[in-house]
């Protein structure tokens, strides 16, 4: 699953970059490129959210760190 999230993150960056280049260069069909860029942003945010929740889940499994402090 982490490999899929990494692919989604990289693909999202590429899509958002394509939309930015299309906007700067004023290409024909700009609304379609902006839609692709929005989908890229969604992929970036989703992949980041997955990684953050995976890290939090991994940290929550390390209970021996929290039990020895009292």
Secondary structure, 3 states (H helix, E strand, C coil): CHHHHHHHHHHHHHHHHHHHHHHHHCCCCHHHHHHHHHHHHHHHHHHHHHHHHHHHHHHHCCCHHHHCCC
